[in-house]
Amino acid sequence: MKSIQTSKTKYIFVTGGVLSSLGKGITSSSIATLLQHSGFEVSILKIDPYINVDPGTMSPLEHGEVFVTSDGAETDLDIGHYERFLNKDFHKANNFTTGQIYLSVIEKERRGEYLGKTIQIVPHIVDEIKHRIHLAGKQSDFLIVELGGTVGDMEGMPYLEAMRQLKHELGSNQVISVHVTLIPLIKAAGELKTKPTQHSVQELRRIGISPQILVARCERMLGKELKKKIALSCDVDDDSVIVAQDSQSIYKCPLDFLQEGILVPIARRFGLGELNPNMDEWDMLVKKIISPKDSITIGFVGKYLSLKESYKSLTEALIHAGAHINTRVDIRWIDSQKLQGTALEDGKSELDGVDSILIPGGFGERGIEGKLQAIEYARVHKIPLLGICLGMQLAIIEYARNVLGIIQANSTEFDKDTKEPIIYLIEDFIDSQGNKQVRTHSSPMGGTMRLGEYPCAVLKGSKLYEAYKQDCIRERHRHRYEVNPAYKKRLEDGGMVISGESSGLVEAIELKDHPWFVAVQFHPEFTSRLKNPNPIILEFLRQTLAHKRVH
């Protein structure tokens, strides 16, 4: 790795204008990837202006996926993008919210740390923001800071003031402002319009921030004259208007940015000389995503299908694994509620023709019976299946009911008074010595979650072992219900293999008399990266492809 630590950490702030969802997270990840492949140590920070302390209590329909870091932080889904692009773990310090900032300042005030002063946004809130930015950038050559929302949002004003102050304190050669903005195409006129970008930049400059680089999101390529017009009106260099067209894959964006020359103004601003990132392996994987040799169809049985961002890490993990076996993964989105209440063969119209079935995690009772139908279908028809978190719990319930004859087998999540609590609350788990063995995180709402990374002992000779080829693995969790160990012997005697355990907890199960039926309590998608796909998801796709070829 190169190092520029002698001249302090360099900061690149990424803001957005005109409207949200322009791709600030992908822009931040792409810039970070190019710098990392140029040999630098890079870290990223996501700032969320909402007042929630974290997204952990927010509905997936409200916020999308909650991404879980190895140290158990519930964070914005952009942290997942950062890990997937940079192939490294990020932590609690890499994401903070307005709620956390205000909570911290208020707690300090209550402890008397401000010596009786009147607490104000400037300097106290802004100082707390700057402190956390510095904390996230420690030990890195570069810190990319992504600010959620858009310029002009009331919630984002303290963060923009912190950016302005940091540039003043550190000097203009230590800080770059990158502004992502929309160049809309007015189809009736057939023209790209620059006025929204001009107004967005003017708003930034009014606050005291002049962006040095503009990332222009647009549907088609900008001509040289339009680029010059934007550069002149927004007071940036001609080579600092970077076009970001809609791409065939988000993983192609770093390559597109490199071709657009985004490293030239970055290197010039920071005095780094010429940067030449080695993107050969990345380029090869992207080509396999865009033009794969094979294809498979997975039946994705979920209940948040109206907002597929709820499953972002999982769908990206399928892309990663597919690239490594040169296979396109086509997802057939199946609403579990549509399967609910149907007989096994009646569900065939939804499930017929898929090469494998995936049962993702989730919370609550809605759509559960439909997922159970899909699991039974995969078991009976010998179709490869991967169950994740709730998917594993339901696989056990289905097997207990339909194979072992435990008709009332259920989870206390769905029926707190069930007579056969094969799945129960995590805080009810007691080991053989009468001690609780599970590290949990409690919330003020009364929920107890198993969050973050835990070890899992893998059974040799199992399908899980064939995937990981390790006796012990570490994967991330986000759940509050566990398999009741009182049922473990009955499950094993009935033909189910417990292939993964952690301190007495069931971490993975599989079936003896099935080509490939595996379910895991952890979330393997959280540790999948483009250059390093998760082993169990990779094996799931290999088995799916093999099943397709056989049939």
LUMGU-74811 format. One line per 4 residues: for each residue x negated, y, z negated of C-alpha. Coordinates in pm, 1 decimal. Layout:
N
X,Y,Z  ...
***
This chain:
551
0.0,0.0,0.0  -108.6,353.1,70.5  -89.8,594.0,-220.2  -29.9,964.7,-244.8
13.6,964.8,-622.0  -273.4,1210.6,-661.9  -50.8,1475.5,-503.2  264.1,1377.8,-696.3
581.5,1210.0,-579.9  736.5,1349.4,-262.7  1114.3,1404.4,-268.0  1353.5,1371.3,24.7
1707.5,1487.7,-53.5  1986.9,1360.4,171.4  2313.8,1554.0,176.3  2623.2,1528.2,392.6
2844.8,1783.6,558.4  3180.3,1820.2,737.0  3327.1,1494.7,601.9  3237.1,1186.9,399.2
3142.6,838.1,523.7  2899.0,973.8,781.7  2631.8,725.3,679.3  2417.0,904.1,420.0
2341.2,567.8,258.6  2224.0,413.5,584.9  2027.6,730.1,667.5  1856.1,718.2,326.8
1785.1,346.3,362.3  1650.2,390.9,715.3  1410.1,671.2,619.5  1295.4,469.6,318.1
1240.3,160.8,535.3  1024.6,349.6,783.7  812.7,498.9,504.6  781.5,160.9,333.9
668.9,-2.0,658.4  416.0,281.9,693.7  255.3,153.5,374.3  403.1,376.3,103.8
571.9,289.6,-224.8  929.7,411.9,-190.6  1219.0,437.6,-434.7  1575.2,559.7,-383.6
1828.8,729.7,-609.2  2203.8,755.2,-547.9  2389.7,1034.7,-726.7  2767.3,995.7,-751.7
2955.2,1318.5,-836.8  3262.8,1146.0,-980.0  3325.2,1172.6,-1354.2  3360.0,798.7,-1415.3
3062.2,671.8,-1613.3  3018.8,396.7,-1353.2  3238.4,223.5,-1094.0  3282.9,-84.9,-1314.9
3641.0,-1.5,-1413.9  3743.8,129.4,-1071.7  3967.0,-74.1,-841.2  3797.4,-218.4,-530.6
4075.5,-52.0,-333.0  3969.0,282.4,-485.4  3592.5,259.2,-462.5  3496.9,-50.8,-266.5
3247.8,-302.3,-398.7  3077.1,-268.0,-734.7  2713.2,-365.8,-685.6  2534.4,-524.5,-983.6
2161.4,-474.6,-1039.3  1929.8,-729.3,-1199.1  1935.6,-536.3,-1529.3  2315.1,-551.1,-1544.9
2411.7,-203.3,-1424.5  2738.0,-168.6,-1232.3  2652.4,72.4,-952.0  2766.4,221.6,-624.2
2758.1,-8.0,-321.4  2484.0,206.8,-162.3  2237.7,53.8,-410.7  2311.4,-272.4,-231.0
2212.6,-111.9,99.5  1888.0,10.0,-54.7  1797.2,-337.8,-179.7  1893.6,-504.6,147.5
1684.7,-264.2,355.5  1380.3,-239.2,128.9  1376.6,-602.4,9.9  1326.1,-499.7,-352.8
1520.9,-472.3,-676.8  1656.8,-142.5,-800.7  1785.0,-72.6,-1149.3  2008.7,137.0,-1368.8
1785.5,442.6,-1321.8  1849.8,435.0,-943.9  2214.7,541.2,-974.1  2384.4,791.4,-1199.6
2716.6,973.1,-1209.4  2851.3,1304.3,-1333.3  3015.6,1107.8,-1612.6  2677.4,981.4,-1732.3
2524.1,1328.5,-1713.5  2797.0,1498.4,-1916.7  2811.9,1210.1,-2164.4  2437.2,1232.2,-2225.0
2441.2,1611.2,-2271.0  2737.6,1595.3,-2509.4  2572.7,1322.1,-2716.1  2254.8,1531.1,-2739.6
2458.3,1832.2,-2847.5  2630.7,1626.0,-3118.4  2288.8,1514.2,-3247.0  2176.5,1877.3,-3268.6
1905.6,1844.0,-3003.9  1995.3,2181.2,-2850.0  1945.3,2365.1,-3180.1  2290.5,2520.5,-3184.9
2270.8,2679.4,-2840.2  2574.8,2725.7,-2618.8  2580.5,2431.6,-2376.1  2618.2,2534.6,-2013.0
2593.4,2383.5,-1666.4  2281.3,2595.2,-1615.4  2043.6,2510.2,-1768.8  2157.0,2206.3,-1971.3
2349.1,1997.0,-1717.4  2107.3,2084.3,-1438.0  1805.5,2004.1,-1658.0  1951.9,1660.4,-1736.8
1996.6,1598.2,-1363.6  1636.3,1699.7,-1290.4  1509.9,1478.8,-1572.8  1686.0,1175.3,-1427.0
1559.8,1251.5,-1077.6  1201.7,1263.0,-1207.2  1260.9,938.1,-1397.9  1376.6,758.0,-1082.8
1071.0,880.1,-890.0  806.2,763.1,-1135.6  536.5,538.6,-988.3  655.2,605.9,-629.9
499.3,789.4,-340.0  843.2,889.7,-217.7  1182.6,921.8,-381.3  1480.4,942.9,-146.6
1772.1,1110.3,-327.7  2118.0,1062.7,-177.6  2391.0,1295.7,-301.0  2742.8,1156.4,-263.5
3028.8,1362.7,-126.1  2991.2,1662.8,102.1  2840.8,2008.8,74.3  3100.2,2246.4,-68.0
3257.2,1991.0,-302.2  3307.5,2142.3,-646.5  3172.8,1826.0,-811.9  2843.1,1847.2,-624.9
2744.9,2204.5,-712.8  2527.0,2122.4,-1017.7  2329.9,1870.7,-809.2  2267.5,2116.0,-529.3
2145.2,2366.7,-788.5  1910.9,2099.7,-925.9  1779.3,2041.9,-572.2  1722.5,2414.4,-526.1
1536.2,2441.8,-856.0  1320.3,2135.7,-788.0  1206.8,2279.4,-456.7  1119.8,2604.1,-635.0
933.0,2423.2,-914.3  748.1,2163.7,-704.1  677.6,2369.0,-394.6  802.6,2341.8,-37.6
534.7,2082.9,51.9  677.2,1836.4,-202.9  1046.5,1849.7,-110.7  1240.6,1795.9,213.3
1612.8,1843.7,264.7  1778.7,1614.1,519.9  2136.1,1703.2,610.8  2364.7,1445.9,774.5
2639.7,1613.4,971.7  2901.9,1539.4,1234.7  2893.3,1648.3,1597.9  3252.7,1566.5,1696.6
3350.1,1471.1,2048.8  3663.8,1653.0,2163.5  3790.7,1398.0,2412.1  4046.4,1627.6,2574.2
3764.7,1862.6,2672.4  3497.3,1594.0,2700.6  3261.5,1807.7,2491.5  3051.6,1765.5,2179.7
3106.6,2053.9,1937.6  2831.5,2194.4,1715.3  3031.9,2450.8,1519.2  3116.3,2215.9,1224.3
2743.6,2149.6,1181.8  2662.5,2520.0,1190.3  2920.2,2595.5,921.9  2798.6,2306.1,705.7
2438.1,2427.3,721.9  2549.9,2783.7,648.8  2718.3,2656.1,331.8  2395.2,2488.9,223.1
2194.3,2803.5,292.8  2444.5,3011.3,96.9  2366.0,2793.2,-203.3  1993.6,2847.3,-148.2
1897.3,2528.2,36.7  1768.5,2533.5,393.4  1755.7,2182.6,544.1  1441.9,2096.1,736.8
1588.6,1794.3,920.8  1937.8,1745.3,1063.4  2075.1,1396.9,1130.4  2352.0,1447.6,1385.8
2618.5,1175.9,1383.5  2786.3,1157.0,1720.8  2954.2,917.0,1960.9  2715.5,983.4,2248.2
2363.3,1111.7,2299.0  2296.4,1484.1,2262.4  2132.2,1651.7,2558.1  1814.5,1857.9,2517.9
2001.1,2185.0,2552.8  2251.5,2093.4,2282.4  1968.7,1985.3,2052.6  1796.4,2320.0,2106.7
2120.3,2502.6,2036.8  2164.0,2319.1,1705.4  1799.4,2376.2,1610.3  1821.3,2749.0,1687.3
2154.0,2809.8,1513.7  2058.6,2604.0,1205.7  1697.5,2729.7,1184.0  1519.4,2395.2,1213.9
1239.1,2286.6,1446.2  1342.0,2144.5,1783.4  1204.9,1799.7,1694.6  1394.9,1800.0,1364.8
1740.2,1738.5,1514.5  1773.0,1360.6,1495.8  2057.7,1194.6,1683.3  2237.6,912.1,1501.7
2475.7,745.8,1742.0  2708.9,465.8,1639.8  2491.2,155.1,1646.5  2551.9,-214.1,1716.0
2412.2,-292.2,1371.0  2322.3,-79.8,1070.7  1984.6,-256.1,1070.4  1907.4,-104.5,1408.5
1926.0,246.1,1258.9  1562.3,257.3,1135.4  1449.3,161.2,1486.6  1673.3,429.0,1639.7
1541.5,688.9,1395.2  1185.0,589.2,1474.8  1253.5,631.5,1846.6  1411.6,971.4,1776.0
1088.9,1072.6,1601.4  1215.7,1135.4,1248.9  874.0,1058.8,1098.3  710.7,1345.9,1289.5
871.8,1633.6,1093.6  846.5,1434.2,769.9  474.0,1375.6,816.7  418.3,1738.1,922.1
605.6,1876.9,623.5  417.0,1660.3,374.9  78.1,1680.3,550.5  51.0,1304.3,598.1
-94.9,1281.1,945.7  45.9,1038.1,1201.2  266.7,757.9,1063.3  290.8,424.8,1248.9
522.1,180.9,1072.2  494.9,-187.9,1161.7  853.3,-279.8,1251.8  783.8,-594.9,1457.8
951.9,-842.6,1222.8  1242.0,-604.8,1165.3  1287.7,-559.9,1540.3  1292.2,-937.7,1594.7
1565.6,-987.4,1331.8  1775.6,-704.8,1474.0  1758.4,-861.3,1820.2  1888.7,-1187.6,1673.1
2177.4,-998.3,1511.2  2271.5,-823.1,1834.5  2207.7,-1110.2,2081.6  2218.4,-1440.4,1888.9
2183.8,-1785.6,2041.0  2477.5,-1949.8,1858.0  2799.1,-1844.6,1687.7  3016.5,-1981.1,1407.4
3353.2,-1885.0,1262.3  3401.0,-1862.9,887.1  3741.5,-1848.4,723.0  3700.4,-1571.9,464.3
3989.1,-1618.4,218.5  4025.8,-1301.3,10.2  4280.5,-1062.6,-132.9  4120.0,-720.4,-77.7
4131.0,-744.2,300.2  4290.3,-400.5,343.1  3950.2,-259.5,241.7  3668.4,-487.2,355.5
3413.3,-263.9,178.8  3517.5,-461.5,-130.9  3310.2,-750.3,7.8  3025.9,-544.4,154.3
2732.5,-735.5,3.1  2881.8,-1068.8,105.8  2949.3,-974.0,466.7  2597.9,-826.7,492.1
2451.0,-1145.5,339.7  2619.4,-1346.6,615.9  2455.6,-1118.6,874.4  2112.1,-1166.1,712.9
2140.8,-1543.8,703.7  2282.3,-1553.1,1055.5  1984.2,-1358.6,1188.3  1743.9,-1613.5,1039.2
1916.3,-1903.0,1220.9  1978.4,-1696.5,1535.2  2356.4,-1720.3,1490.0  2638.4,-1468.8,1500.5
2883.8,-1504.9,1212.8  3240.3,-1432.7,1318.7  3464.9,-1376.5,1017.9  3828.5,-1474.1,1030.7
3983.7,-1262.6,757.9  4256.5,-1464.8,585.7  4485.1,-1300.7,331.0  4517.4,-1553.4,49.0
4870.2,-1435.2,-21.7  4978.2,-1558.0,322.7  4863.5,-1910.0,233.0  5030.4,-1901.4,-105.9
5315.9,-2145.4,-161.1  5257.9,-2340.4,160.6  5201.4,-2711.9,187.8  4854.3,-2827.4,290.3
4936.7,-2881.5,657.2  5153.5,-2566.4,673.3  4845.5,-2355.0,611.1  4684.2,-2496.4,921.2
4784.0,-2203.5,1140.8  4561.4,-1975.5,936.4  4274.4,-2218.0,871.5  4273.5,-2430.7,1184.8
3963.5,-2385.8,1398.1  3731.6,-2234.7,1138.3  3390.5,-2396.7,1106.1  3374.8,-2340.9,729.4
3560.3,-2168.9,446.9  3433.0,-1904.3,206.4  3612.0,-1823.3,-120.3  3470.4,-1498.5,-266.3
3493.7,-1356.0,-617.0  3766.8,-1136.3,-753.2  3982.2,-1054.0,-1052.9  4347.9,-1110.1,-1136.0
4620.1,-1359.7,-1049.1  4735.7,-1217.7,-715.8  4667.1,-1453.5,-424.4  4528.1,-1733.0,-642.4
4758.2,-2009.7,-519.1  4662.0,-1928.2,-160.7  4293.1,-1965.1,-243.6  4367.9,-2299.3,-408.3
4540.3,-2409.2,-86.5  4233.3,-2312.9,117.0  4001.7,-2502.9,-120.1  4220.3,-2813.7,-97.1
4220.9,-2782.6,280.4  3839.6,-2769.6,290.4  3808.0,-3064.3,51.6  4057.8,-3287.7,229.2
3946.3,-3203.4,584.8  3575.1,-3225.5,498.9  3506.7,-2867.3,607.7  3197.8,-2695.8,457.8
3295.5,-2466.7,170.7  3113.9,-2210.6,-39.6  3290.7,-2076.1,-347.6  3155.1,-1774.8,-533.1
3236.5,-1674.5,-893.7  3617.5,-1697.5,-904.7  3581.0,-1925.2,-602.3  3392.3,-2177.7,-817.9
3645.7,-2158.7,-1097.0  3930.5,-2221.3,-852.8  3742.3,-2512.0,-693.2  3727.7,-2674.2,-1036.8
4095.4,-2607.1,-1107.1  4196.6,-2751.0,-768.4  3986.8,-3064.2,-823.5  4117.9,-3111.0,-1176.1
4479.0,-3083.2,-1064.1  4472.7,-3278.7,-739.5  4197.7,-3537.9,-796.2  4173.4,-3588.3,-1173.1
4545.1,-3552.0,-1234.1  4515.0,-3271.4,-1490.4  4827.6,-3110.6,-1351.2  4832.6,-2814.1,-1591.8
4465.0,-2727.9,-1544.7  4436.7,-2350.7,-1532.1  4241.3,-2042.7,-1633.2  4339.8,-1832.0,-1931.4
4299.6,-1537.3,-1695.3  4618.9,-1651.6,-1522.1  4796.1,-1819.7,-1815.2  4663.1,-1730.8,-2160.7
4876.5,-2006.9,-2318.4  4781.4,-2286.1,-2078.8  4757.1,-2631.4,-2237.1  4459.1,-2720.3,-2017.2
4221.0,-2418.4,-2034.2  3957.9,-2552.6,-1798.3  3846.4,-2190.0,-1745.1  3845.0,-1952.5,-2042.7
3719.3,-1618.5,-2169.5  3345.4,-1579.8,-2194.9  3353.7,-1464.9,-2558.4  3520.0,-1795.4,-2651.1
3212.0,-1991.8,-2545.3  3030.6,-2156.4,-2838.0  2735.7,-2390.5,-2792.4  2692.9,-2725.7,-2965.2
2527.3,-2557.3,-3265.0  2816.0,-2315.6,-3309.0  2626.4,-2014.3,-3171.4  2720.6,-1778.7,-2893.0
2456.8,-1800.7,-2620.5  2578.8,-1550.2,-2363.6  2447.6,-1196.3,-2329.5  2748.5,-976.9,-2247.6
2832.6,-612.6,-2191.7  3145.7,-467.0,-2350.4  3350.0,-176.0,-2219.7  3579.6,62.4,-2410.8
3869.8,-98.6,-2222.1  3815.5,-413.1,-2427.1  3665.8,-629.0,-2153.6  3352.3,-834.7,-2201.8
3146.0,-900.8,-1890.1  2854.1,-1122.9,-1811.5  2646.1,-881.8,-1607.7  2304.8,-890.8,-1446.3
2045.1,-1157.4,-1378.9  2037.9,-1494.2,-1561.4  1833.8,-1812.8,-1517.3  1995.5,-2127.4,-1380.2
1850.6,-2478.3,-1414.9  1897.8,-2665.8,-1086.3  1968.8,-3040.4,-1065.6  1707.7,-3217.7,-851.7
1851.5,-3402.9,-554.5  2156.5,-3176.3,-540.2  2264.3,-2962.4,-246.7  2180.9,-2658.8,-460.3
1824.9,-2787.5,-499.2  1799.5,-2855.2,-124.4  1885.3,-2489.2,-65.5  1657.8,-2326.8,-324.8
1387.4,-2595.8,-359.2  1328.9,-2478.3,-717.3  1399.5,-2625.3,-1062.2  1501.9,-2286.1,-1197.6
1646.7,-1988.4,-1013.9  1762.6,-1642.5,-1119.0  2083.2,-1492.7,-982.9  2318.6,-1208.6,-1075.3
2658.1,-1230.1,-1242.1  2970.1,-1018.6,-1279.4  3254.0,-1203.9,-1450.3  3428.8,-1253.8,-1783.2
3555.4,-1614.2,-1758.4  3357.4,-1938.7,-1781.8  3406.0,-2312.2,-1732.5  3518.4,-2480.1,-2055.0
3239.0,-2729.8,-2145.3  3498.9,-2957.8,-2308.7  3598.2,-3065.3,-1955.0  3247.1,-3121.9,-1823.8
3238.1,-3501.4,-1876.5  3581.3,-3552.5,-1721.4  3473.9,-3354.9,-1415.5  3149.8,-3552.4,-1376.3
3319.2,-3888.8,-1433.7  3570.7,-3792.2,-1167.4  3305.9,-3734.8,-897.6  3213.1,-3371.2,-939.0
2842.0,-3285.6,-965.1  2734.9,-3011.2,-1207.3  2429.0,-2898.4,-1012.5  2345.8,-2576.9,-1200.8
2356.9,-2483.3,-1571.4  2250.3,-2194.3,-1792.5  2243.2,-2232.7,-2172.5  2524.3,-2485.3,-2153.1
2729.5,-2284.5,-1904.4  2828.0,-2437.3,-1570.7  2659.4,-2235.7,-1293.8  2720.1,-2454.6,-987.5
2930.0,-2753.3,-880.4  2947.1,-2972.7,-571.3  3125.7,-3287.2,-452.5  2964.7,-3625.9,-391.3
3199.2,-3744.6,-117.9  3196.5,-3431.9,95.5  2953.5,-3319.1,369.7  2890.8,-2983.0,199.2
3117.3,-2849.0,-73.4  2928.7,-2614.9,-309.1  3053.0,-2345.3,-545.8  2851.7,-2116.8,-773.3
2942.0,-1895.8,-1067.9  2683.0,-1630.8,-977.9  2695.2,-1381.6,-689.1  2423.0,-1487.3,-441.2
2513.9,-1199.9,-207.7  2364.0,-947.8,-451.2  2011.2,-1079.1,-389.2  2033.1,-1123.4,-11.9
1816.5,-901.3,209.4  1763.2,-878.1,584.2  1404.7,-1004.7,559.5  1479.7,-1247.3,276.5
1830.9,-1401.1,292.2  1974.2,-1572.7,-13.7  1898.9,-1950.1,2.6  2248.0,-2082.6,-76.5
2414.8,-1853.0,177.0  2151.3,-1946.8,436.0  2213.3,-2316.4,368.9  2590.2,-2261.4,390.4
2549.4,-2119.6,740.6  2312.9,-2399.9,844.3  2569.1,-2656.2,731.4  2846.8,-2461.9,903.9
2651.8,-2467.6,1231.1  2577.0,-2839.6,1190.8  2946.7,-2911.1,1121.3  3045.8,-2718.2,1434.6
2803.4,-2917.2,1651.8  2924.5,-3250.0,1513.0  3287.1,-3159.9,1576.1
***
